[in-house]
Amino acid sequence: MHPATIVGCGIALAALSLVFAAPPAASTAASPTASAAPSTAGPPPQAPLVQDPAALGHLALIVEGNVGLLAITHAVAKTDPWGGVPTGLKSDFELRLLGDDGVELLKVPVDLSPFETDPARIGGPVEVTGCQVRSSAIALIVNVPRLAGVRSYQFTRRGAPIGSTGAQRVAELLEERR
């Protein structure tokens, strides 16, 4: 898609949001018939996706490795709230945020379905079927809430550890991005 098309779409969306988000005119809001009629200004407000008040934005963690060993190799702090786990996502793979003494603070399923997850095929050839590419080399972004008290990030498969990165290392990776 041409960059000018993308910019034009962005401007159009911004203009539409200003039009539809504008408050009603003072004369409409003050009229007795308008106040008696039910509001049709739009859908009711939704609850925020982040329900944990301890979340301080979120982290975009770049995860690399294979099904036998995963590690966080880069990290970027984001100020906007964590979007939560996608609805219905279930996986044998999880990223566990651990606090003091290994206490689990949060567990986030990790979708590795696009990758080859058979340990016997680690290092095997990349398989290409039509537009699908399957490789045992894993590289993806995992978003997690930024929580106080995290001491390590542990990857598991069916509960068994397959890699861990300490919170200190993640903090160093965050500093490298500045």
SULBEL-V178284 format. One record per backbone hydrogen bond with DSSP energy under -1.0 kcal/mol. NH is the residue of the N-H (numbers start at 1). CO is the residue of the C=O. E is the energy in kcal/mol with one decimal. If there is no record, write none. Layout:
nh->[NH,NH]
co->[CO,CO]
e->[E,E]
This chain:
nh->[6,7,8,9,10,11,12,13,14,15,16,17,18,19,20,21,29,30,35,36,37,55,56,58,59,60,61,62,63,64,65,66,70,71,73,74,76,78,89,94,95,96,97,98,99,102,103,105,106,108,110,115,116,121,122,124,127,129,132,134,138,140,142,144,146,147,151,152,153,154,155,156,157,158,160,162,165,167,170,171,172,173,174,175,176,178]
co->[2,3,4,5,6,7,8,9,10,11,12,13,14,15,16,17,25,26,31,32,33,52,146,78,144,76,142,74,140,71,138,69,162,64,62,62,60,58,86,156,108,154,106,152,103,99,100,97,97,95,93,112,135,118,119,121,134,132,129,127,65,63,61,59,57,145,98,98,165,96,163,94,160,92,157,155,153,151,166,167,168,169,170,171,172,175]
e->[-1.6,-2.6,-2.5,-2.4,-2.3,-2.4,-2.4,-2.6,-2.3,-2.5,-2.4,-2.4,-1.8,-2.1,-2.8,-1.6,-2.1,-1.8,-1.7,-1.3,-1.3,-1.8,-3.0,-2.2,-3.1,-3.0,-2.8,-2.6,-3.3,-2.6,-1.8,-2.2,-2.6,-2.2,-2.8,-1.1,-1.9,-3.2,-2.1,-2.1,-2.9,-3.7,-3.0,-2.9,-3.4,-1.6,-1.7,-3.3,-1.3,-2.6,-2.7,-1.9,-2.4,-2.3,-1.3,-2.3,-2.7,-2.6,-2.5,-2.9,-3.3,-2.1,-2.9,-2.1,-2.1,-1.0,-3.9,-1.7,-2.8,-2.9,-3.1,-2.5,-2.6,-3.4,-2.1,-3.1,-2.4,-2.7,-1.9,-2.4,-2.0,-2.3,-2.2,-1.9,-1.9,-1.3]
